[in-house]
Amino acid sequence: MVEVENDTISRLRALSLTYGNKMFPIFVHLLIDTGARKSELLERTWADFDMERRRIRLRDTDTKTGVARVLFFSEATAALIRRLCKHRAPAALVFPGRDSLTPINFRTSWQTLCKDAGCSDLHQHDLRHHRARELLLAGIPIAQAAQIMGHSVQVLEGRYGHLAVDDKQAAAELAWAA
């Protein structure tokens, strides 16, 4: 697992806007904001999006774990979607491929973006780990972060439990100083 720094996230966001396919920056921004698995984004239709509340609905059949959940995205990403996608037919795929029935594969664009951003060893899934880490560093309890990410508490604790321990130690040290 590659630890992604915030300056790399900023470079990915900015550089993605310079690519020819107008949907690629939306994909990148959603990966960063939501921490979703790439299939959870690529297989979405516009009917799954609630632009007012900045949410994407995933049914139980849409997730790896078989548990329905909601993805949340930022107002900046919502503004990007509104600016780049004027017409959003509910039944249409958000990221259509050539035949409009199957999703596009952004593999080449992703590899080029990472090379241009100076992080060629970065995988799309690393942004999922980044989001989970950011949630926990922001003080979100592991149980709530697990729900947001679509993980079990045990999986999230196994991968990121050390962050919660670090926070607890910092709190203990803060109390000692009082």
Disulfide bonds with the S-S distance in Angstrom:
none
